[in-house]
Amino acid sequence: MPWEVSSVMEKRIEFVILANQENVNFSRVCKSFGISRTTGYLWFNRYKRRGKVSEVQELSRRPHHIANKTSATLEQRVIALRHRYGWGAKKIQVLLLREKIDMKVVTLNRILKRNDLVDRKNSHRPALKRFERATPNELWQMDFKGDYPSDRGRCYPLSLLDDHSRYMVGLYALNHQDTETVYSCLVDAFETYGVPEAILTDHGSPWWGNRNNHGLTRLSVRLMNQGIKLYFSGIRHPQTQGKVERFHRTLNEYICHHGRPKTIDRWKEFLEFFLYEYNHVRPHEALDMNTPNTHYLPSRKTYTPNPQRWEYPVGAVVSELNGQGCLTYKQRRYFVSEALENQQVRIEQIDKKLIVSYRHMYIREIDIITGKSASMLTPRN
């Protein structure tokens, strides 16, 4: 899951930084992180081999060569049965067993998908209940539901969903996706339900910036200023925002059933009515047929319009970025992020790399030899 993957990355980054310090007791560092020396050396050596702290994640375990790949003859037999009966993998498995051919359902599904024999309309991703957060407001999922024509150009429904309860804390009909428009919706949700611990989004605008690969946007910085941890799905990890995607499917079914509104004003009324029905009337299978409102409680953390400046730990190396979001370190300038102009950041050096943090988030890894850098955007422990 994206947030759990990120929490593991936080741990590994912290470990590598500490383990690389001079005169450090490696065994004590391993013990403080609750790992064995073997695991510690695995993480540390992986950093040494790759040369980047941000790449200490697990290597892919997928084999380069699939030794037991299904033979062409068997694959053609599976295809023939599919064409003849139109059944799915579980039923085809039974037919093959009658022919003394034992194949796993997962293998059969791969064959069907590889040959484009899966009906997309009836093929849905499994529910990701195992990813559920333990309590309300630990994580919200945020995303746009595509766009629709309206009297003012386009309508972009913005969804804010609580991961634990599936409660929709916000559903807004927007005719723009700019920072100010989106943030005004977030403030409305914060003032109504409080501030969550974390928010999960994809790598889309306006919460992720693709220019210069810096990741940060002015919107994401505003969220960080509220103490919110940011998690992003879709890059390096195949997991998606399963719950908000499922909600969007439900919303789309509702739109198809009732008809699409023509104006932004009608969209707002339409989504407001649907929001109430979804939260208070519609039973949810993942909640034992209860409604989301029976599982949700507002956050105790309140929205702060003017957050105080962050206090970094005593002894930390802190520097203020200039008006272009650049960092000066040992008389050399490095770009960090335009979204952080004139903000204070924390700097930690490991070998020839600078690890830059803003508030509670790692944000950038910089190679001080080449000047090249990469976005991190991972919460600190």
C-alpha positions as CSV (number, residue, x, y, z in Angstrom):
1,M,0.0,0.0,0.0
2,P,1.4,3.4,-0.8
3,W,1.5,4.8,2.7
4,E,3.0,1.6,4.2
5,V,5.6,1.5,1.5
6,S,6.4,5.1,2.3
7,S,6.7,4.4,6.1
8,V,9.2,1.7,5.3
9,M,11.1,4.1,3.1
10,E,11.2,6.7,6.0
11,K,12.7,4.0,8.2
12,R,15.4,3.1,5.7
13,I,16.3,6.6,4.9
14,E,16.7,7.5,8.6
15,F,18.8,4.3,9.1
16,V,21.2,5.0,6.2
17,I,21.7,8.6,7.3
18,L,22.5,7.5,10.9
19,A,24.6,4.5,9.9
20,N,26.8,6.6,7.6
21,Q,27.9,8.9,10.4
22,E,31.5,8.7,11.7
23,N,32.3,6.6,14.7
24,V,28.8,5.2,14.8
25,N,28.0,1.9,16.5
26,F,26.4,-0.1,13.7
27,S,24.9,-2.7,16.0
28,R,23.3,-0.1,18.2
29,V,21.8,1.7,15.2
30,C,20.4,-1.6,13.9
31,K,18.9,-2.4,17.4
32,S,17.3,1.1,17.7
33,F,15.5,0.4,14.4
34,G,14.5,-3.1,15.4
35,I,16.4,-4.8,12.7
36,S,19.2,-7.4,12.5
37,R,22.7,-6.5,11.5
38,T,22.1,-8.6,8.3
39,T,19.2,-6.4,7.3
40,G,21.1,-3.3,8.3
41,Y,24.0,-4.2,6.0
42,L,21.5,-5.1,3.3
43,W,20.0,-1.6,3.4
44,F,23.3,0.2,3.8
45,N,25.1,-1.8,1.0
46,R,22.1,-1.2,-1.3
47,Y,22.6,2.6,-0.8
48,K,26.4,2.2,-1.5
49,R,25.8,0.3,-4.7
50,R,23.1,2.7,-6.1
51,G,24.6,5.9,-4.8
52,K,21.2,7.4,-3.8
53,V,19.5,7.4,-0.4
54,S,16.1,7.5,-2.1
55,E,16.7,4.2,-3.8
56,V,17.0,1.8,-0.8
57,Q,13.7,0.2,-1.6
58,E,13.3,-3.5,-2.2
59,L,14.6,-4.8,-5.5
60,S,12.0,-6.4,-7.8
61,R,11.7,-10.1,-7.1
62,R,10.3,-10.8,-10.5
63,P,12.5,-13.3,-12.3
64,H,14.2,-12.2,-15.5
65,H,13.2,-15.5,-17.1
66,I,10.0,-17.4,-16.5
67,A,11.1,-21.0,-16.4
68,N,7.6,-22.5,-16.3
69,K,5.9,-20.3,-18.8
70,T,2.8,-22.1,-20.2
71,S,3.5,-23.9,-23.5
72,A,2.0,-22.6,-26.7
73,T,-0.1,-25.8,-27.0
74,L,-1.7,-25.4,-23.5
75,E,-2.3,-21.7,-24.1
76,Q,-4.1,-22.4,-27.4
77,R,-6.2,-25.0,-25.5
78,V,-7.2,-22.4,-22.9
79,I,-8.1,-19.9,-25.7
80,A,-10.2,-22.5,-27.4
81,L,-12.2,-23.3,-24.3
82,R,-12.7,-19.6,-23.7
83,H,-14.0,-19.1,-27.2
84,R,-16.3,-22.1,-27.0
85,Y,-17.8,-21.5,-23.6
86,G,-17.1,-17.8,-22.8
87,W,-16.3,-18.8,-19.2
88,G,-13.8,-17.3,-16.8
89,A,-10.7,-18.8,-15.4
90,K,-12.3,-20.8,-12.5
91,K,-14.6,-22.7,-14.8
92,I,-11.9,-23.3,-17.4
93,Q,-9.7,-24.7,-14.7
94,V,-12.4,-27.4,-14.0
95,L,-12.6,-28.3,-17.7
96,L,-8.8,-28.7,-17.9
97,L,-8.8,-30.9,-14.8
98,R,-11.1,-33.3,-16.6
99,E,-8.4,-33.5,-19.3
100,K,-5.8,-34.2,-16.6
101,I,-4.3,-30.7,-17.0
102,D,-3.7,-28.9,-13.7
103,M,-3.4,-25.2,-14.1
104,K,-3.7,-22.4,-11.5
105,V,-6.5,-19.8,-11.8
106,V,-3.9,-17.0,-11.7
107,T,-2.1,-18.6,-14.7
108,L,-5.4,-18.9,-16.6
109,N,-6.2,-15.3,-15.9
110,R,-2.8,-14.2,-17.3
111,I,-3.5,-16.1,-20.5
112,L,-6.9,-14.6,-20.9
113,K,-5.7,-11.1,-20.2
114,R,-2.6,-11.6,-22.5
115,N,-5.0,-12.5,-25.3
116,D,-7.5,-9.8,-24.6
117,L,-10.2,-12.2,-23.7
118,V,-11.4,-10.5,-20.5
119,D,-14.6,-8.6,-20.6
120,R,-13.6,-5.2,-19.2
121,K,-17.1,-4.3,-18.2
122,N,-17.2,-7.3,-15.8
123,S,-13.6,-7.2,-14.7
124,H,-13.1,-5.1,-11.5
125,R,-10.2,-4.8,-9.2
126,P,-10.7,-6.6,-5.9
127,A,-11.7,-4.5,-2.8
128,L,-8.6,-3.4,-0.9
129,K,-10.0,-3.8,2.6
130,R,-6.7,-5.0,3.9
131,F,-5.3,-1.5,3.3
132,E,-7.9,0.1,5.6
133,R,-6.6,2.6,8.3
134,A,-7.5,1.8,11.9
135,T,-9.3,5.0,12.8
136,P,-11.0,7.9,11.1
137,N,-8.8,10.8,9.8
138,E,-5.6,8.8,9.8
139,L,-5.7,9.1,6.0
140,W,-7.8,10.9,3.5
141,Q,-7.8,10.0,-0.2
142,M,-8.1,12.9,-2.7
143,D,-8.7,12.8,-6.5
144,F,-10.6,14.3,-9.4
145,K,-13.3,12.3,-11.1
146,G,-12.3,13.2,-14.6
147,D,-14.2,16.1,-16.2
148,Y,-17.6,16.7,-17.8
149,P,-19.0,19.4,-20.1
150,S,-20.9,22.3,-18.4
151,D,-22.1,25.8,-19.2
152,R,-18.8,27.2,-18.0
153,G,-16.5,24.9,-19.9
154,R,-15.8,21.8,-17.9
155,C,-16.9,20.5,-14.5
156,Y,-14.2,18.7,-12.4
157,P,-15.7,16.8,-9.4
158,L,-13.2,16.8,-6.5
159,S,-13.5,13.9,-4.0
160,L,-12.2,13.7,-0.5
161,L,-12.7,10.3,1.2
162,D,-11.8,9.1,4.7
163,D,-9.9,5.8,4.3
164,H,-11.2,4.1,7.4
165,S,-14.9,4.8,7.2
166,R,-15.3,5.5,3.5
167,Y,-17.1,8.7,4.6
168,M,-16.9,11.5,2.0
169,V,-15.6,14.6,3.8
170,G,-16.0,16.5,0.6
171,L,-17.4,16.4,-2.9
172,Y,-17.1,19.6,-5.0
173,A,-18.1,20.6,-8.5
174,L,-15.2,22.8,-9.7
175,N,-14.8,24.5,-13.1
176,H,-11.1,25.0,-12.5
177,Q,-8.3,22.8,-11.0
178,D,-6.0,25.6,-9.9
179,T,-4.4,25.8,-6.5
180,E,-6.7,28.5,-5.0
181,T,-9.9,26.8,-6.1
182,V,-8.8,23.4,-4.7
183,Y,-7.4,24.7,-1.5
184,S,-10.6,26.6,-0.7
185,C,-12.4,23.2,-0.9
186,L,-9.8,21.7,1.4
187,V,-10.2,24.5,3.9
188,D,-14.0,24.0,3.8
189,A,-13.5,20.3,4.6
190,F,-10.9,21.1,7.4
191,E,-13.2,23.6,9.0
192,T,-16.1,21.1,8.9
193,Y,-14.3,17.9,9.9
194,G,-10.9,18.9,11.2
195,V,-7.4,18.1,9.7
196,P,-6.4,14.6,8.9
197,E,-3.0,13.0,9.8
198,A,-2.2,12.3,6.1
199,I,-3.6,12.7,2.6
200,L,-3.0,10.3,-0.3
201,T,-3.1,11.6,-3.9
202,D,-1.8,10.6,-7.3
203,H,0.9,12.4,-9.2
204,G,-1.4,14.9,-10.8
205,S,-2.0,18.6,-10.7
206,P,-2.3,20.7,-8.6
207,W,-0.8,18.7,-5.7
208,W,2.2,17.3,-7.6
209,G,4.5,19.3,-9.8
210,N,6.2,17.7,-12.8
211,R,8.3,20.6,-13.9
212,N,12.0,20.1,-13.0
213,N,11.0,16.9,-11.3
214,H,10.6,18.8,-8.0
215,G,7.2,17.3,-7.0
216,L,6.3,20.1,-4.6
217,T,3.6,22.6,-5.5
218,R,2.3,25.5,-3.5
219,L,-0.8,23.4,-2.7
220,S,1.3,20.6,-1.2
221,V,3.3,23.0,0.8
222,R,0.1,24.5,2.3
223,L,-0.9,21.0,3.3
224,M,2.5,20.3,4.9
225,N,2.1,23.6,6.8
226,Q,-0.9,22.1,8.4
227,G,1.2,19.2,9.7
228,I,-0.3,16.8,7.1
229,K,1.8,13.9,5.8
230,L,1.6,13.5,2.1
231,Y,1.6,10.2,0.2
232,F,1.6,9.7,-3.5
233,S,0.5,6.7,-5.5
234,G,1.3,5.6,-9.0
235,I,5.1,5.9,-9.3
236,R,7.4,2.9,-8.5
237,H,4.5,1.1,-6.9
238,P,1.5,-0.4,-8.7
239,Q,-1.0,0.3,-5.9
240,T,-3.7,2.8,-6.6
241,Q,-6.1,4.9,-4.6
242,G,-8.5,1.9,-4.4
243,K,-11.2,3.4,-2.2
244,V,-11.6,6.7,-4.0
245,E,-11.5,4.9,-7.4
246,R,-14.3,2.6,-6.2
247,F,-16.2,5.7,-5.0
248,H,-15.8,7.2,-8.4
249,R,-17.3,4.1,-10.0
250,T,-20.3,4.4,-7.7
251,L,-20.6,8.1,-8.6
252,N,-20.4,7.3,-12.3
253,E,-23.2,4.7,-12.0
254,Y,-25.3,7.3,-10.2
255,I,-24.6,9.8,-13.0
256,C,-25.6,7.3,-15.7
257,H,-28.8,6.4,-13.8
258,H,-30.0,10.0,-13.0
259,G,-28.6,11.8,-16.0
260,R,-25.7,14.2,-16.2
261,P,-26.3,17.8,-15.1
262,K,-25.8,20.6,-17.7
263,T,-24.6,23.5,-15.6
264,I,-22.1,24.0,-12.8
265,D,-24.9,25.1,-10.5
266,R,-26.9,21.9,-11.2
267,W,-23.7,19.9,-10.7
268,K,-23.3,21.4,-7.2
269,E,-26.9,20.5,-6.3
270,F,-26.5,17.1,-7.8
271,L,-23.3,16.2,-6.0
272,E,-24.6,17.6,-2.7
273,F,-27.6,15.3,-2.9
274,F,-25.5,12.3,-3.9
275,L,-23.0,13.1,-1.0
276,Y,-25.8,12.9,1.6
277,E,-27.2,9.7,0.1
278,Y,-23.7,8.1,-0.1
279,N,-22.8,9.0,3.5
280,H,-26.2,8.5,5.3
281,V,-28.4,6.2,3.2
282,R,-26.5,3.8,0.9
283,P,-25.4,0.6,2.7
284,H,-21.7,-0.2,2.2
285,E,-20.6,-3.9,1.8
286,A,-17.1,-3.2,3.2
287,L,-18.8,-1.8,6.4
288,D,-21.1,-4.8,6.9
289,M,-23.9,-3.0,5.1
290,N,-23.7,0.0,7.5
291,T,-23.5,3.6,6.2
292,P,-20.2,5.5,6.3
293,N,-21.5,8.1,8.8
294,T,-21.9,5.3,11.4
295,H,-18.1,4.7,11.3
296,Y,-16.8,8.3,11.1
297,L,-15.9,10.9,13.7
298,P,-14.4,14.3,13.0
299,S,-10.7,15.0,13.7
300,R,-9.7,16.7,16.9
301,K,-6.9,18.5,15.0
302,T,-8.2,21.9,13.9
303,Y,-7.3,24.0,10.9
304,T,-4.8,26.8,11.5
305,P,-5.1,29.7,9.0
306,N,-1.6,31.0,9.9
307,P,0.7,28.2,10.9
308,Q,3.7,29.0,13.0
309,R,7.2,28.6,11.6
310,W,8.5,25.1,12.1
311,E,11.0,24.5,14.9
312,Y,13.8,22.1,13.7
313,P,15.7,20.0,16.3
314,V,18.5,21.7,18.2
315,G,21.8,21.3,16.4
316,A,20.1,20.7,13.0
317,V,21.7,22.4,10.0
318,V,19.0,24.9,8.8
319,S,19.1,27.1,5.8
320,E,16.7,29.6,4.2
321,L,16.0,29.2,0.5
322,N,16.1,32.3,-1.7
323,G,13.3,33.7,-3.8
324,Q,13.8,31.1,-6.5
325,G,13.7,28.2,-4.1
326,C,17.5,27.6,-4.3
327,L,19.8,26.5,-1.4
328,T,23.2,27.8,-0.8
329,Y,25.5,25.2,0.8
330,K,29.3,25.6,1.2
331,Q,29.3,28.5,-1.2
332,R,27.4,26.6,-3.9
333,R,23.8,27.0,-5.0
334,Y,21.4,24.1,-5.6
335,F,17.8,24.2,-6.7
336,V,15.2,22.7,-4.3
337,S,11.7,24.0,-5.2
338,E,10.1,27.2,-6.3
339,A,7.2,26.3,-4.0
340,L,9.5,26.8,-1.0
341,E,10.8,30.3,-1.8
342,N,12.2,32.0,1.3
343,Q,11.3,29.0,3.5
344,Q,13.7,27.3,6.0
345,V,14.8,23.8,5.3
346,R,16.9,21.2,7.1
347,I,20.1,19.8,5.5
348,E,21.7,16.5,6.2
349,Q,24.8,15.4,4.3
350,I,25.6,11.7,3.6
351,D,28.7,11.1,1.5
352,K,28.3,13.4,-1.5
353,K,24.6,13.8,-1.1
354,L,22.4,16.4,0.6
355,I,19.1,15.3,2.1
356,V,16.8,18.3,2.3
357,S,13.8,18.3,4.6
358,Y,10.9,20.8,5.0
359,R,9.0,20.5,8.3
360,H,8.2,16.8,8.7
361,M,8.9,15.7,5.1
362,Y,12.0,14.7,3.2
363,I,11.7,16.7,-0.1
364,R,14.9,16.5,-2.1
365,E,18.1,14.5,-2.5
366,I,21.0,16.5,-4.2
367,D,24.3,15.2,-5.6
368,I,26.8,17.9,-4.6
369,I,29.2,16.8,-7.3
370,T,27.0,16.9,-10.3
371,G,24.3,19.2,-8.9
372,K,21.6,16.8,-10.1
373,S,18.8,16.2,-7.7
374,A,15.6,14.1,-7.3
375,S,12.3,14.6,-5.5
376,M,11.8,12.5,-2.3
377,L,8.6,13.7,-0.7
378,T,8.6,11.1,2.0
379,P,7.5,11.8,5.6
380,R,10.2,11.6,8.3
381,N,9.8,9.4,11.3
